[in-house]
């Protein structure tokens, strides 16, 4: 819920306490925030906002009338807390962004919720917007079928996957914002077992592993990962021309894989498998592969999800012939085989 402004004499709560007990939601104040401000100030995505109910209103800005979507700011703030690890995590995230903004020395104002502004800068309204025509709630009702589905992703610790999947489907929208799937088809797609099933994905760590000699080298290697989206590094990729499907499949080159396997082996040697060891490091490789090579995607022809990067989340695999390429490519080199042998045998979703 939006924080109440307090006097400068009031003590801030101790940061030593990690667990946060949220107040009774029925007592929250129903302050409203526009969709644009919710995204820019609370750093949430349109996909996160989608399950929330909203009202539409007309506003007068710069002598022009616009239609805006208004959300309950308390609900938006709760989304931000969940996304960034609680109230303190969200504040820490804002502070880091504010620091980067200051270092850039830009004249553009740093976007932040009014109640999160430093006391000396928080006086007065942040924008000249006049509400002239409140409207009743519409479009998203409390019975929205996506609301319980969204909560399901939250309950199983896959809010990040909800955002990624919704972004994929939103990318199919036409100029008028109409997505390729109908509302019922979208609900079925997002509820697919490949996303929500217990064996679909292992639990993602809440935070990155702390720095260590092995992790420092490992992250330096990931920072240099060749990307098919970058003209400067695309030439460092291997590719396979799939003539049947008329597409090009990209792979990290063997030179790069040597560096990556060596750094992963070093992480396992220093930290083991559990905790901040390999089970944490594998997610950093997953995110890098998603960014550089192939992200989660939905096949409208086959009505199913594909995620090539999941290869990096699996434990020890039965290796096929060296001619069979997978994103991890363990079977293509002796170093890859050594890496594979160091991994535990895991059940799906572990």
C-alpha positions as CSV (number, residue, x, y, z in Angstrom):
1,X,0.0,0.0,0.0
2,X,1.3,3.5,-0.6
3,X,3.2,4.6,2.4
4,X,1.9,7.4,4.6
5,X,4.1,10.5,4.7
6,X,5.7,10.8,8.1
7,X,7.5,13.6,9.9
8,X,11.3,13.8,9.7
9,X,11.5,12.9,13.4
10,X,9.9,9.5,12.8
11,X,12.3,6.6,12.9
12,X,12.6,4.4,9.9
13,X,12.0,0.7,10.5
14,X,15.0,-1.5,11.1
15,X,16.4,-3.2,8.0
16,X,17.7,-6.1,10.1
17,X,14.2,-7.7,10.0
18,X,13.8,-9.5,6.7
19,X,10.3,-10.9,7.1
20,X,7.5,-8.3,6.4
21,X,4.0,-8.8,7.7
22,X,1.6,-7.1,5.2
23,X,-1.4,-5.2,6.7
24,X,-5.0,-6.2,6.3
25,X,-5.8,-5.4,2.6
26,X,-9.3,-4.4,3.6
27,X,-7.9,-1.4,5.4
28,X,-5.9,-0.1,2.4
29,X,-6.7,3.3,1.0
30,X,-8.1,3.2,-2.5
31,X,-5.8,5.7,-4.1
32,X,-5.6,5.6,-7.9
33,X,-2.8,5.7,-10.4
34,X,-2.8,5.8,-14.2
35,X,-1.4,2.9,-16.1
36,X,1.4,5.0,-17.5
37,X,2.5,6.1,-14.1
38,X,2.1,2.6,-12.6
39,X,4.6,1.3,-15.2
40,X,7.1,4.2,-15.1
41,X,7.0,4.8,-11.3
42,X,6.6,1.3,-9.9
43,X,8.7,-0.4,-12.6
44,X,6.1,-3.1,-13.3
45,X,5.2,-4.4,-16.7
46,X,1.9,-4.3,-18.6
47,X,1.7,-8.1,-18.2
48,X,1.8,-7.7,-14.4
49,X,-1.0,-5.2,-14.4
50,X,-3.2,-7.3,-16.7
51,X,-5.1,-9.3,-14.0
52,X,-5.9,-6.1,-11.9
53,X,-9.3,-4.4,-12.2
54,X,-9.3,-0.8,-13.3
55,X,-11.6,2.2,-14.0
56,X,-11.5,4.4,-17.1
57,X,-11.7,8.1,-16.8
58,X,-11.3,11.2,-18.8
59,X,-8.5,13.7,-17.8
60,X,-7.6,17.2,-18.9
61,X,-4.0,17.6,-19.7
62,X,-2.5,20.6,-21.6
63,X,-6.1,21.7,-22.6
64,X,-6.7,18.3,-24.2
65,X,-9.0,15.5,-23.0
66,X,-7.6,12.0,-22.8
67,X,-9.0,8.6,-21.7
68,X,-6.9,6.9,-19.0
69,X,-6.9,3.6,-17.2
70,X,-6.8,4.0,-13.4
71,X,-5.6,1.3,-11.0
72,X,-5.7,0.9,-7.3
73,X,-2.2,2.1,-6.3
74,X,-2.1,-0.2,-3.3
75,X,-2.5,-3.2,-5.6
76,X,0.2,-1.8,-8.0
77,X,2.6,-1.3,-5.1
78,X,2.0,-4.9,-3.9
79,X,3.0,-6.1,-7.4
80,X,6.2,-4.1,-7.2
81,X,7.0,-5.5,-3.7
82,X,6.5,-9.1,-5.0
83,X,8.6,-8.4,-8.1
84,X,11.5,-6.8,-6.2
85,X,11.5,-8.9,-3.0
86,X,9.3,-6.9,-0.6
87,X,9.1,-3.2,0.5
88,X,12.8,-2.9,1.3
89,X,13.8,-4.7,-1.9
90,X,11.6,-2.3,-3.9
91,X,13.1,0.7,-2.1
92,X,16.6,-0.6,-2.7
93,X,15.8,-1.1,-6.4
94,X,14.6,2.5,-6.7
95,X,17.7,3.8,-4.9
96,X,19.9,2.0,-7.3
97,X,18.0,3.4,-10.3
98,X,18.1,6.9,-8.7
99,X,21.9,6.6,-8.3
100,X,22.3,5.6,-12.0
101,X,20.0,8.4,-13.1
102,X,22.0,11.0,-11.1
103,X,25.3,9.7,-12.6
104,X,23.9,10.2,-16.1
105,X,23.4,13.9,-15.2
106,X,20.3,14.1,-17.3
107,X,17.8,16.9,-17.0
108,X,14.9,14.4,-17.3
109,X,13.1,13.9,-14.0
110,X,13.5,10.6,-12.2
111,X,10.2,8.8,-12.2
112,X,9.2,7.6,-8.7
113,X,6.0,7.3,-6.7
114,X,5.3,10.5,-4.7
115,X,5.6,8.7,-1.4
116,X,9.0,7.3,-2.3
117,X,10.5,10.7,-3.1
118,X,13.1,12.3,-0.7
119,X,11.3,14.5,1.8
120,X,12.8,17.7,0.4
121,X,11.6,17.0,-3.1
122,X,8.1,15.5,-2.4
123,X,6.1,18.7,-2.0
124,X,3.4,19.4,-4.6
125,X,1.7,17.3,-7.3
126,X,4.0,15.5,-9.7
127,X,1.9,16.2,-12.8
128,X,-0.7,18.7,-14.0
129,X,-3.6,16.2,-14.6
130,X,-7.2,17.1,-13.7
131,X,-9.8,14.3,-13.4
132,X,-13.0,15.5,-15.1
133,X,-15.1,12.4,-15.6
134,X,-14.9,9.4,-13.4
135,X,-16.2,6.2,-14.9
136,X,-17.4,2.9,-13.4
137,X,-15.1,-0.1,-13.3
138,X,-15.0,-1.9,-16.7
139,X,-13.2,-4.4,-18.8
140,X,-11.4,-6.2,-15.9
141,X,-13.9,-7.4,-13.3
142,X,-13.0,-9.3,-10.1
143,X,-14.1,-12.5,-11.8
144,X,-11.5,-12.1,-14.6
145,X,-10.3,-15.6,-15.3
146,X,-6.7,-14.4,-15.6
147,X,-6.7,-13.2,-12.0
148,X,-6.6,-16.7,-10.3
149,X,-4.2,-17.8,-13.0
150,X,-1.9,-14.9,-12.2
151,X,-2.1,-15.8,-8.5
152,X,-1.2,-19.4,-9.4
153,X,2.1,-18.2,-11.0
154,X,2.7,-16.2,-7.8
155,X,2.0,-19.1,-5.6
156,X,4.4,-21.4,-7.4
157,X,7.2,-18.8,-7.5
158,X,7.0,-18.1,-11.3
159,X,5.9,-14.5,-11.5
160,X,8.9,-14.0,-13.8
161,X,7.5,-16.6,-16.2
162,X,4.0,-15.0,-16.1
163,X,5.6,-11.7,-17.3
164,X,7.7,-13.5,-20.0
165,X,4.7,-15.4,-21.4
166,X,2.4,-12.4,-21.5
167,X,5.1,-10.4,-23.2
168,X,5.4,-13.1,-25.9
169,X,1.6,-13.1,-26.5
170,X,1.5,-9.3,-26.4
171,X,4.1,-9.2,-29.2
172,X,1.5,-10.7,-31.6
173,X,-0.9,-7.7,-31.1
174,X,-1.9,-5.7,-34.2
175,X,-1.9,-1.9,-34.5
176,X,-5.1,-1.8,-32.5
177,X,-3.7,-3.9,-29.6
178,X,-5.6,-7.0,-30.5
179,X,-3.6,-10.1,-29.7
180,X,-3.6,-13.2,-31.9
181,X,-5.3,-15.4,-29.3
182,X,-8.8,-15.0,-28.1
183,X,-9.4,-14.4,-24.4
184,X,-10.2,-18.1,-23.9
185,X,-7.3,-19.3,-26.0
186,X,-5.0,-17.0,-24.0
187,X,-6.2,-18.4,-20.7
188,X,-5.6,-21.9,-22.0
189,X,-2.1,-21.0,-23.3
190,X,-1.0,-19.3,-20.0
191,X,-2.4,-22.2,-18.0
192,X,-0.6,-24.9,-20.0
193,X,1.3,-27.4,-17.9
194,X,4.5,-26.5,-19.6
195,X,4.4,-23.3,-17.7
196,X,2.5,-24.1,-14.6
197,X,3.1,-27.8,-14.0
198,X,5.3,-28.9,-11.1
199,X,7.8,-30.4,-13.5
200,X,8.0,-27.4,-15.8
201,X,10.7,-25.3,-14.1
202,X,12.8,-25.5,-11.0
203,X,12.5,-22.7,-8.4
204,X,14.4,-19.6,-9.4
205,X,16.6,-18.2,-6.6
206,X,15.3,-15.0,-5.0
207,X,18.6,-13.3,-5.6
208,X,22.0,-13.7,-7.3
209,X,24.8,-15.6,-5.6
210,X,27.3,-13.3,-3.9
211,X,30.5,-12.5,-5.6
212,X,33.4,-14.9,-5.3
213,X,36.6,-15.7,-7.3
214,X,34.7,-18.3,-9.4
215,X,31.6,-16.3,-9.8
216,X,33.6,-13.2,-10.9
217,X,35.1,-15.1,-13.7
218,X,31.8,-16.8,-14.6
219,X,30.0,-13.5,-14.9
220,X,32.8,-12.0,-17.0
221,X,32.4,-14.9,-19.4
222,X,28.6,-14.4,-19.5
223,X,29.0,-10.7,-20.2
224,X,31.0,-11.6,-23.3
225,X,28.4,-14.1,-24.6
226,X,27.9,-13.7,-28.4
227,X,24.3,-12.6,-29.4
228,X,22.4,-13.1,-32.6
229,X,20.9,-9.6,-31.9
230,X,24.3,-7.9,-31.9
231,X,26.0,-7.4,-35.3
232,X,29.4,-7.2,-33.6
233,X,29.2,-10.6,-32.0
234,X,26.9,-12.5,-34.4
235,X,29.9,-13.6,-36.4
236,X,31.1,-15.5,-33.3
237,X,28.1,-17.8,-33.4
238,X,27.7,-21.2,-35.1
239,X,24.5,-21.7,-37.1
240,X,22.5,-24.4,-38.6
241,X,20.4,-23.6,-41.6
242,X,17.1,-25.5,-41.3
243,X,16.0,-25.7,-44.9
244,X,12.8,-27.6,-44.1
245,X,11.5,-24.9,-41.8
246,X,13.3,-22.0,-43.6
247,X,15.0,-20.8,-40.4
248,X,18.5,-20.3,-39.0
249,X,19.3,-21.8,-35.7
250,X,22.1,-20.2,-33.7
251,X,24.5,-21.8,-31.3
252,X,27.3,-20.4,-29.1
253,X,30.6,-21.2,-30.8
254,X,32.9,-23.9,-29.4
255,X,35.5,-21.3,-28.5
256,X,33.0,-19.6,-26.3
257,X,31.7,-22.9,-24.9
258,X,35.2,-23.8,-23.7
259,X,35.2,-20.5,-21.6
260,X,31.7,-21.1,-20.4
261,X,32.2,-24.7,-19.4
262,X,35.5,-23.9,-17.6
263,X,33.8,-21.2,-15.6
264,X,30.8,-23.4,-14.7
265,X,33.2,-26.2,-13.6
266,X,35.0,-23.6,-11.4
267,X,31.7,-22.6,-9.8
268,X,30.9,-26.2,-9.0
269,X,34.4,-26.8,-7.7
270,X,34.2,-23.8,-5.4
271,X,30.6,-23.8,-4.3
272,X,29.2,-27.3,-5.1
273,X,25.7,-28.0,-6.5
274,X,23.2,-26.7,-3.9
275,X,22.5,-23.2,-2.6
276,X,24.7,-20.6,-4.3
277,X,26.5,-23.3,-6.3
278,X,25.4,-24.7,-9.7
279,X,21.7,-24.5,-8.9
280,X,22.0,-20.7,-8.7
281,X,24.6,-20.3,-11.5
282,X,22.4,-22.2,-14.1
283,X,19.8,-19.5,-13.9
284,X,22.4,-16.9,-14.9
285,X,23.2,-19.0,-18.0
286,X,19.5,-19.4,-18.7
287,X,18.9,-15.7,-18.6
288,X,22.0,-15.0,-20.8
289,X,20.9,-17.6,-23.4
290,X,17.4,-16.2,-23.4
291,X,18.8,-12.7,-24.0
292,X,21.4,-13.7,-26.6
293,X,20.0,-16.6,-28.5
294,X,16.4,-17.6,-28.0
295,X,13.8,-16.6,-25.5
296,X,10.6,-18.3,-24.6
297,X,8.2,-18.5,-27.6
298,X,4.8,-19.7,-28.5
299,X,4.0,-21.7,-31.6
300,X,0.6,-20.7,-32.9
301,X,0.8,-23.5,-35.5
302,X,1.3,-26.2,-32.8
303,X,-0.4,-24.3,-29.9
304,X,2.4,-25.0,-27.5
305,X,5.3,-23.3,-25.7
306,X,9.0,-23.8,-26.5
307,X,11.9,-22.7,-24.3
308,X,15.3,-23.8,-25.6
309,X,17.1,-22.1,-22.8
310,X,15.6,-24.7,-20.3
311,X,18.4,-27.0,-21.5
312,X,20.7,-25.1,-19.1
313,X,18.5,-25.8,-16.1
314,X,18.6,-29.6,-16.4
315,X,21.0,-31.7,-14.5
316,X,23.0,-34.6,-15.9
317,X,21.7,-35.7,-19.3
318,X,22.1,-38.8,-21.4
319,X,24.3,-37.6,-24.2
320,X,23.4,-38.4,-27.8
321,X,25.8,-38.5,-30.7
322,X,28.1,-35.6,-31.3
323,X,26.1,-34.7,-34.4
324,X,23.0,-34.0,-32.3
325,X,23.0,-30.4,-31.3
326,X,21.3,-29.1,-28.2
327,X,21.7,-25.6,-26.7
328,X,24.1,-26.9,-24.0
329,X,26.2,-28.9,-26.5
330,X,27.7,-31.2,-23.7
331,X,28.1,-33.9,-26.3
332,X,30.2,-31.9,-28.7
333,X,33.4,-31.7,-26.6
334,X,35.3,-33.5,-23.9
335,X,35.0,-30.5,-21.6
336,X,31.2,-30.5,-22.1
337,X,31.1,-34.2,-21.1
338,X,33.1,-33.5,-18.0
339,X,30.7,-30.7,-17.1
340,X,27.7,-33.1,-17.6
341,X,29.2,-35.8,-15.4
342,X,29.7,-33.3,-12.6
343,X,25.9,-32.5,-12.5
344,X,23.4,-34.4,-10.3
345,X,20.7,-36.6,-11.7
346,X,17.5,-34.4,-11.3
347,X,13.9,-35.1,-11.7
348,X,12.0,-32.7,-13.9
349,X,11.4,-29.4,-12.0
350,X,14.2,-29.9,-9.6
